[in-house]
Amino acid sequence: MIAKVMPDDLIVIASYSNAAGAEIARAVLEREGLQSCLADEGLVTNFWLLGNAVGYVKLLVAARDGERARAILRAADQSRPNDAEDTARSGGAPDDENEIDAVAMVDDEARRAWRAAVLGVLFCPPLLNVYSVYLLLKLSSSEQGMTDRGRRAAVGAALVNLLVFLFLAAAFVSLKSSFRL
């Protein structure tokens, strides 16, 4: 594989919650003749819990190409096929794509909270469950709606976290009473 030389003055023009979306955007820019690269692609793919911490997968371009790259991505986003006919046939109303993307991100957060809660039970109860509670609190302050699947994941995560914290509280009380003289 031939390595491309990128300039030192890179800027982030977009970030994506998964590597596939970032790779598609990188390919669009490459098709238009702009060099770009992805940052934190492997980290977010392999350790999805760190996605929030590192800002997901970032698409980088040279600073001098920043505005052109943003314009290319906006044009590519607007030229995507419209699903309005399919939506109308299925009985729903076509939604704004940004709203759909926001709901998908909220659902991803809910599923991430669910996974953290379940993995917290299996591996390190207080730590991952605290992270799961943090995600749930973040979801509760979000103005975006959730799909039924996201709602079930959030409620499931809340119930698992509640059970874990009740168990830990009972264990603490039991230990505290056993050390009294």
C-alpha positions as CSV (number, residue, x, y, z in Angstrom):
1,M,0.0,0.0,0.0
2,I,1.4,3.4,-1.0
3,A,1.2,5.9,1.9
4,K,-0.1,9.3,1.0
5,V,1.7,12.3,2.4
6,M,-0.6,14.6,4.3
7,P,0.3,18.2,5.3
8,D,0.8,19.0,8.9
9,D,-2.1,21.6,9.1
10,L,-5.0,19.2,9.1
11,I,-8.5,20.3,10.3
12,V,-11.6,18.2,11.2
13,I,-14.4,18.9,8.7
14,A,-16.8,16.2,10.0
15,S,-17.1,13.4,12.5
16,Y,-19.0,10.2,12.2
17,S,-20.3,7.7,14.7
18,N,-19.0,4.7,12.7
19,A,-16.1,4.1,10.3
20,A,-18.3,3.1,7.4
21,G,-19.9,6.6,7.1
22,A,-16.5,8.3,7.5
23,E,-15.0,6.0,4.8
24,I,-17.8,6.9,2.4
25,A,-17.2,10.6,3.0
26,R,-13.5,10.1,2.5
27,A,-14.1,8.4,-0.8
28,V,-16.4,11.2,-2.0
29,L,-13.6,13.7,-1.3
30,E,-11.0,11.5,-3.0
31,R,-13.2,11.2,-6.1
32,E,-13.2,15.0,-6.2
33,G,-9.4,15.1,-6.0
34,L,-9.0,16.1,-2.3
35,Q,-6.7,14.2,-0.1
36,S,-8.2,13.3,3.3
37,C,-7.6,10.9,6.1
38,L,-9.5,9.5,9.1
39,A,-8.6,9.8,12.7
40,D,-9.6,7.4,15.5
41,E,-11.1,5.0,13.1
42,G,-9.6,1.9,14.6
43,L,-10.2,3.1,18.2
44,V,-13.9,3.8,17.7
45,T,-14.4,0.6,15.7
46,N,-12.7,-1.6,18.3
47,F,-13.6,0.2,21.5
48,W,-17.0,1.8,20.8
49,L,-17.3,3.0,24.5
50,L,-14.6,5.5,23.8
51,G,-16.4,7.1,20.8
52,N,-17.8,9.9,22.9
53,A,-14.5,10.5,24.6
54,V,-12.5,10.9,21.4
55,G,-15.2,12.6,19.3
56,Y,-16.0,9.6,17.1
57,V,-14.3,9.0,13.7
58,K,-13.0,12.3,12.4
59,L,-12.5,13.2,8.7
60,L,-9.4,15.4,8.3
61,V,-8.3,17.5,5.3
62,A,-5.6,20.2,4.8
63,A,-6.7,23.5,6.2
64,R,-6.5,25.1,2.7
65,D,-9.0,22.6,1.4
66,G,-11.5,22.9,4.3
67,E,-14.2,25.0,2.7
68,R,-14.1,23.1,-0.6
69,A,-14.3,19.8,1.2
70,R,-17.3,21.0,3.3
71,A,-19.0,22.2,0.1
72,I,-18.4,18.8,-1.6
73,L,-19.8,16.9,1.3
74,R,-22.9,19.2,1.5
75,A,-23.5,18.7,-2.2
76,A,-23.0,14.9,-2.0
77,D,-25.4,14.8,1.0
78,Q,-28.1,16.8,-1.0
79,S,-27.7,14.6,-4.0
80,R,-28.5,11.4,-2.1
81,P,-31.7,9.7,-3.4
82,N,-34.9,10.9,-1.7
83,D,-36.9,8.3,0.1
84,A,-40.1,10.4,0.1
85,E,-41.9,8.1,-2.3
86,D,-41.1,5.0,-0.3
87,T,-42.1,6.7,2.9
88,A,-45.4,8.0,1.4
89,R,-46.2,4.5,0.1
90,S,-45.6,3.0,3.6
91,G,-48.1,5.5,5.1
92,G,-45.6,7.7,6.9
93,A,-44.7,11.3,6.3
94,P,-41.2,12.1,5.0
95,D,-39.0,13.5,7.7
96,D,-36.1,15.9,7.5
97,E,-32.9,13.9,7.1
98,N,-31.1,15.8,9.9
99,E,-33.9,14.8,12.2
100,I,-33.6,11.2,11.2
101,D,-29.9,11.3,11.7
102,A,-30.4,12.9,15.2
103,V,-32.9,10.2,16.2
104,A,-30.4,7.5,14.9
105,M,-27.7,9.0,17.1
106,V,-30.0,9.1,20.1
107,D,-30.9,5.5,19.5
108,D,-27.1,4.6,19.3
109,E,-26.6,6.3,22.7
110,A,-29.5,4.2,24.2
111,R,-28.0,1.0,22.8
112,R,-24.6,2.0,24.1
113,A,-26.1,2.6,27.6
114,W,-27.7,-0.9,27.4
115,R,-24.4,-2.5,26.4
116,A,-22.5,-0.7,29.1
117,A,-25.1,-1.8,31.7
118,V,-25.0,-5.4,30.7
119,L,-21.2,-5.5,30.4
120,G,-21.0,-3.8,33.7
121,V,-22.9,-6.7,35.4
122,L,-20.5,-9.2,33.8
123,F,-17.1,-7.5,34.2
124,C,-16.9,-4.5,36.5
125,P,-20.2,-3.6,38.0
126,P,-19.8,-0.1,39.4
127,L,-17.7,1.4,36.6
128,L,-19.6,0.6,33.4
129,N,-22.9,1.0,35.2
130,V,-21.9,4.6,36.2
131,Y,-21.0,5.2,32.6
132,S,-24.4,3.8,31.5
133,V,-26.2,6.1,34.0
134,Y,-24.2,9.0,32.5
135,L,-25.4,8.1,29.0
136,L,-29.0,7.8,30.3
137,L,-28.9,11.2,31.9
138,K,-27.5,12.6,28.7
139,L,-30.4,11.0,26.8
140,S,-32.9,12.4,29.2
141,S,-31.7,15.9,28.5
142,S,-31.9,15.3,24.7
143,E,-34.6,17.1,22.8
144,Q,-34.7,14.4,20.1
145,G,-37.1,11.5,20.2
146,M,-36.3,7.8,20.1
147,T,-37.6,4.9,18.2
148,D,-39.2,2.0,20.1
149,R,-36.0,0.0,19.9
150,G,-34.0,2.9,21.5
151,R,-36.6,3.4,24.2
152,R,-36.5,-0.3,25.1
153,A,-32.7,-0.2,25.3
154,A,-32.8,2.8,27.5
155,V,-35.5,1.3,29.8
156,G,-33.6,-2.0,29.9
157,A,-30.3,-0.2,30.8
158,A,-32.1,1.8,33.6
159,L,-33.5,-1.4,35.1
160,V,-30.2,-3.3,34.9
161,N,-28.4,-0.3,36.5
162,L,-31.1,-0.1,39.2
163,L,-30.6,-3.8,40.1
164,V,-26.9,-3.4,40.2
165,F,-27.0,-0.4,42.4
166,L,-29.5,-2.0,44.7
167,F,-27.3,-5.1,45.0
168,L,-24.3,-3.0,45.7
169,A,-26.2,-1.1,48.4
170,A,-27.4,-4.3,50.0
171,A,-23.8,-5.7,50.0
172,F,-22.5,-2.5,51.5
173,V,-25.1,-2.6,54.3
174,S,-24.4,-6.2,54.9
175,L,-20.7,-5.6,55.1
176,K,-21.2,-2.6,57.4
177,S,-23.3,-4.5,59.8
178,S,-20.9,-7.5,59.9
179,F,-18.0,-5.2,61.0
180,R,-19.9,-3.7,64.0
181,L,-18.9,-5.0,67.4
